[in-house]
Amino acid sequence: MQHMFSGKEGEVEVTLSKEGEAFVLEGHRTEMMRDGRMRVSFSDGTSHLAHVAKVGDVWWVHLNGQTFRWERIEPGSASNTNDGGLVAPMPGKVLEVLVSVGQEVEAGEALMVLEAMKMEHRIVATTDGVVSALHFNAGDQVVQGAALLELEESN
């Protein structure tokens, strides 16, 4: 399984595999404990317990006295060119358009709600900016990768 995360170092793509109840990343294993903590076993044979909390798409991990914040990036939620265009992560229907052209938005603010595979997906602003174009309205069907709206980044 490939996933994109955003942390303080920027975006990173990781490939996780699953072995039983454990997730494996480059020889490191994580397993959830019954008490809610996570055992992290490193490829060098050491292991530590971590406290993990998930809020929305943000993971907070406390490990060895340090706290890490990682945000999962939905596939297709932003264009690859970083030009401010936001695209449909999968085929679906636009349920709500929460913004209008010319509206100022903040990073993380919900812009549009899509329904796909009987689930709601929020398209959120990746940066502070101004909505410069809306390409779809509520009720419209979209294909995967369709540019939904565009943002001009604020300075």
JOWOKA-V173178 format. One record per pair of residues at least 4 apart in sequence whose C-alpha atoms are under 6 Angstrom apart, sorted by sequence separation. I is the first residue (numbers start at 1). J is the second residue. D is the distance in Angstrom with one decimal. If there is no record, write none. Layout:
I,J,D
I,J,D
This chain:
6,10,5.4
18,22,5.7
24,28,5.5
33,37,5.3
42,46,5.5
54,58,5.7
62,66,5.6
115,119,5.5
6,11,4.3
18,23,4.6
24,29,4.5
33,38,5.6
41,46,5.9
42,47,5.9
54,59,4.5
62,67,4.3
115,120,4.6
5,11,5.6
17,23,5.7
23,29,5.6
32,38,4.4
41,47,4.1
53,59,5.9
61,67,5.6
79,85,5.6
114,120,5.6
5,12,5.4
17,24,5.2
23,30,5.3
31,38,5.6
40,47,5.4
53,60,5.1
61,68,5.1
79,86,5.7
114,121,5.1
4,12,5.7
16,24,5.6
22,30,5.5
31,39,5.2
40,48,5.3
52,60,5.7
60,68,5.7
78,86,4.5
113,121,5.7
4,13,4.5
16,25,5.2
22,31,4.7
30,39,5.6
39,48,5.8
52,61,4.6
60,69,4.8
77,86,5.9
78,87,5.7
113,122,4.6
3,13,5.7
30,40,4.6
39,49,4.6
51,61,5.8
59,69,5.8
77,87,5.5
112,122,5.9
3,14,5.4
29,40,5.8
38,49,5.6
51,62,5.1
59,70,5.1
76,87,5.8
112,123,5.2
2,14,5.7
29,41,5.1
38,50,5.0
50,62,5.5
58,70,5.7
76,88,5.9
77,89,5.6
99,111,5.7
111,123,5.6
2,15,4.4
28,41,5.7
37,50,5.7
50,63,4.7
58,71,4.2
76,89,4.1
98,111,5.1
110,123,5.9
111,124,5.3
135,148,5.3
1,15,5.5
28,42,4.5
37,51,5.0
57,71,5.6
75,89,5.4
98,112,5.4
110,124,4.3
135,149,5.5
1,16,5.2
28,43,5.1
57,72,5.3
97,112,4.6
109,124,5.3
134,149,4.4
27,43,5.1
96,112,5.6
108,124,5.3
109,125,5.4
133,149,5.3
96,113,5.1
108,125,5.1
133,150,5.1
95,113,5.4
107,125,4.9
132,150,5.5
95,114,5.3
107,126,5.1
131,150,5.9
132,151,5.4
94,114,4.5
107,127,4.1
131,151,4.6
93,114,5.5
107,128,4.7
130,151,5.5
93,115,5.2
106,128,4.2
129,151,5.9
130,152,5.2
92,115,5.5
105,128,5.7
129,152,5.3
92,116,4.5
105,129,5.5
129,153,4.2
104,129,5.7
105,130,6.0
128,153,6.0
129,154,4.4
104,130,4.4
128,154,5.7
103,130,5.5
102,130,5.8
103,131,5.5
102,131,5.2
101,131,5.0
102,132,6.0
101,132,5.4
101,133,5.7
96,138,5.1
95,138,5.1
94,138,4.9
95,139,5.9
94,139,5.3
94,140,5.5
93,140,5.7
93,141,4.4
92,141,5.7
93,142,6.0
92,142,5.4
91,142,5.5
91,143,4.2
91,144,4.6
90,144,4.1
89,144,5.6
88,144,5.2
88,145,5.0
87,145,5.2
88,146,5.4
87,146,5.2
87,147,4.3
86,147,5.7
87,148,5.2
86,148,5.7
7,70,4.9
86,149,5.7
6,70,5.7
85,149,6.0
6,71,5.1
85,150,4.3
5,71,5.3
84,150,5.4
5,72,4.4
84,151,4.7
4,72,5.9
5,73,5.5
4,73,5.3
